[in-house]
């Protein structure tokens, strides 16, 4: 029997596939609601996501949605979502979306374009496990690409710093392409096939539909059950101590579907070195500020997915998603809704400011950059994560090694710090782990 600790998307997906295969499990979730950071809130006339705002529709995620009967609830982004903007020189400029537009577009200088063209002739190189994301792109494309493309992307999507994140942990595919093809641009072109860019989706009532539907279809999902400790029995099985008493079963396998800071205390008595490695993983703080204005008060056309802010531009926020441009049911029809991200590893000071200061600072920056003439927003709200996204920097290496070692003791890990930070990554990893557990059964 398998004990799954944590009812986020990883734990729920794992339980779903174990249940389909007839493998006995218990899933324990401390919260009364499933999904972890995958949460949707309906506030007045506004539908907001307090975790991921949209998902890339991978093959594994599409299979899961089909399994759950949610295919009909898929909500595609509007056509303008292909447009991405970056702040440069104090104004928003559209980021080139393909090699032809990159060469014709004026976003990058002639020197940067030359560096990109020169990259096509690079020879394969062996892997460098200590190279950072910034170091990789600077070496191959120059500083301008790092400052105005890589930095805002890493800050806005990963809440991180490309000077610290490791390439082989954050973007392992890019490291493989360099080893195989030499040129990353050429490798991407050869390996992408005809699939093109993945669809970006949400669900009709918000993304929390996914974990709620998963939990509702699980027979052994236990909400409001906090695990306080693990005990290893003489036969190698595990006993799970809950806040309200012992779990009724003994378990051959335990899956930690938890953030590292929650898993480490449970491991400490049995596996102190692993616990130390997991406790060292860095999760920077971040806030999401949701701001609505009358459409008539906003000069910018908002014809895209959103805009990211390079650190070199000295912004307040990491950037904003233009939520109302992507999905039509997120605010009243005569309004626009911004989801603005404050914090991450490059903006910790802003993340830790009082809520009122954050809201005011976001309003001022939005007003300046988007030509907003309203003195105050129509509506504003905030959600704060003291520990947001795990950083795949040097500290994650020891945690991953510890996770690999724990497998020999039938302790498995399924969470974004192990799988990758995106929901599709977590779904894929949880499904693969389920297959391994199922395959190990006699």
Secondary structure by P-SEA (a helix, b strand, c coil): cbbbccccaaaaaaaaaaaaacccbbbbbccccccccccccccccbbbbcccccccccaaaaaaaaaaccccccccccccccbbbbbcccbbbbccccaaaaaacccccaaaaaaaaaacccccccccccccaaaaaaaccccccccccaaaaaaacccccccccccccccaaaaaaaaccccaaaaaaaacccccccbbbbcccccaaaaaaaaaacccccccccccccccccccbbbbbcccccccccccbbbccccaaaaaaaaccccaaaaaaaaabbbbbbbbbbbbcccccccccccccbbbbbccccccccccccccccccccccccccccccccccccccccccccaaaaaaaaaaaaaaaccccccccccccccccccccccccccaaaaaaaaaaaccccbbbbccccccccaaaaaaaaaaaaaaaaaacc
